[in-house]
Amino acid sequence: MSEPTSDPGIILTPEEKRRQRQRNLAIALGLGALCVLFWVVTLVKGSAILQRPL
């Protein structure tokens, strides 16, 4: 087998880490907003489904 290397990989600068964190936060907030939107639409349409003629 080959020996593991001690390559540290990509090292981000503090500015890059800050921007990455901001991007992650924006994605999380957008995903959360989308989930809330789907939940609200489900509640609104759910009550209308029960009152339609069969």
N, C-alpha and C positions, 0 to 999 in steps of 0.2 A: 504494500500500500504506500501511497505517497504521504509525506509528512505535511501537516497543516502549515500554511504560511502565516506570517504575522502581518499580512497586508491590512492596514486599517480601513481600506475602502475609501469612499468619498467622505471627505470632512467638510462640513458646511461652515461658513463664516457666521458670526452672530447675526448679521443682517439677513442672510439667507434663511437661518433658522426662524427669525422673526416673521419673515414673509411667508414661510411655509406654515407657521402656526396660524397666521391670519387667513391664509387660503383654506386651511382645514376648518377653521371656525366658520368661515363663510359657507363652506359646503355643508357643514353640520346644521347651521341655521336654515339654509335653504331646504335641506331634507326635512327638518323638523316642521317648517312652514308648509311644505307639501303634504306631510302626514296630517297636519291639522286641517288643511283644506279638504283632503279626501274624507276625513272624519266628519267635518261639517256638512259636506255634500251628501254623505251617506245618511246623516240624521235628517236632513231636509227632504231628500228623496224617499227615505224610508217611510216617513209618515204619509206621504202622498200615495205610495203603493198600497197601503192598507185601505184607502178610501176610494179606490177605483171600482167601477162596476165589474162584477164577475160574469 
